[in-house]
């Protein structure tokens, strides 16, 4: 019988296939899951009507459906087997599924076991590296932490995106009420800050509280697997079902592994979904012998929240965001703002000869998506550099270079060998270390431009002269042109004296990034242009940039872009300095505002 049918992958990125899947699911009273990265469907050979289908979101099977006239043909088992095999081929050791209770037997016949069940849905799993492994990990943490089994233990599950003074306050208040407090970090990597960053922020942020232990997160506590509507941030008919499954997992597996009898939460004044979660928690956990204690949120000049901090970061205002976080969070904010600055430079459009949202400029080996991959590849190294700087003594040149070399390797892997941000990596990396070091030394929420410039000079002074780079070769041929290291050793004087003040004075202008780029182009000896086209063209570029800066129009920029593309001109050095200017503006304040 099965020889008359075949399973085909349905690439959801292709509109025609996506529409076919959506129509099939609608016929079977299902909605398309937005996070699926793989979908397969059963067809009769030589026919395009979907008879059955199912997808994967990571290691979670979703959107399983079998056409009404095919439900007696055994397609469910064949399709599930295919999806499990695909998940294993993608590197997953266990596979989970949300399904209706009436489908339980089908999945049990394929070695799935029930993890949690509610009236409308069950969560099942198969594989060797599943919930039992995580439970054993928690049990080991408990044994290493607790010497007296009569100790009162509590749990907080937190996302900490990022870790704020509010999170710190919640932990402090909870720790006073138990012998041991376990903090579990939400593991999903779809927040502004990565899981590894958030885990480190939590660990560093409460390291001085003696009875607190921070645990690794998992797929079994507030995750896309157990509680997907949390990440959609909306209340719908599935929300209570997902909350119930998540709470059941906690009550039946997580809490017992840690011998926890209390779960602490903060009050939720704004987020309806989190408020509903807290409501159901208070109702369901006591039924399992677990007390729920709600602690009022910390309030200073306003209620402290991660969303408030993120708002200030989105506005590029470190000094405002830093008021609501412990000092240990500051290096993570610094590195995040560095990434934001690279994106701001990339998104500025139209840029002459450079990759932007419209075209690739004078580049044949990179485009907008490649540049985005490059930025994301640099993100972890920016965080490492910020943490390295956030200490009492400056990191050594070798320490900084080691992280930089690893960052460059990650960039080249992400771009398949294309040098997208090597120049920016040096300038941004040096500035990240300098900013983090000053913030640690001064123990201050505010960093002035003058302090940062002085620290950059101090750091750059210890770096040996570069050899063999495009910039170094240009400097040998044209002595008046200085390379990236020499500019850094001079403390980026043009940036602090001219570009930064101009950028700050005109920030309300929607075209300020483009205008600042033109200002930089009109003044900088761009080694990238020298390398590609020589001194005469480089001087012509400076002159033309000054003309357009004085009489700005996007039409003139577009015309310059067309000319640069035809002549293979790319002001990459100016682009790096634009990103650095945006970054330094975000992390520093003026001298006048230091004490305000």
Buried (B, 14 or more C-beta within 10 A) or exposed (E): EEEEBEBBEBEBEEEEBBEBBBEBBEEBEBEBBEBBEBBBBBBEEEEEEBBBBBBBBBBBBBBBBBBEEBEEBEBBEBBBEBBBEBBBEEEBEBBBBBBEEEBBEBBEEBEBEEBBBBEBBBBBBBBEEBBEEBBEBBBEBBEEBBEEEEBBBBBBBBBBBBBBBBBBBBBBBBBEEBBBBBBBBBBBEEBBBBBEBBBBBBBBBBEEBEBBBBBEBBBBBBBBBBBBBBBBEEEEEBBBBBBBBBBBBBBEBBBBBBBBBBBBBBEBEEBEBBEBBBEBBBEBBEEBEBEBBBBEBBEEEEBBBBEBBBEBBEEBBBBBBBBBBBBBBBBBBBBBBBBBBBBBBBBBBBBBBBBBEEBBBBBEEBBBEBBBBBBBBBBBBBBBBBBBBBEEEBBEBEBBBBBBEEBBEBBBEBBEEBBBBBBBBBBBBBBBBBBBBBBBBEEBBBBBBBBBBBBBBBBBEEBEEBEEBBBBBBBEEBEEBBBBBBBBBBBBEBBBEBBBBBBBEEEEEEBBBBBBBBBBBBBBBBBBBBBBBEBEBBEBBBEBBBEBBEEBEEEBBBBBBBBBBEBBBBBBBBBBBBBBBBBBBBBBBBEEEBEE
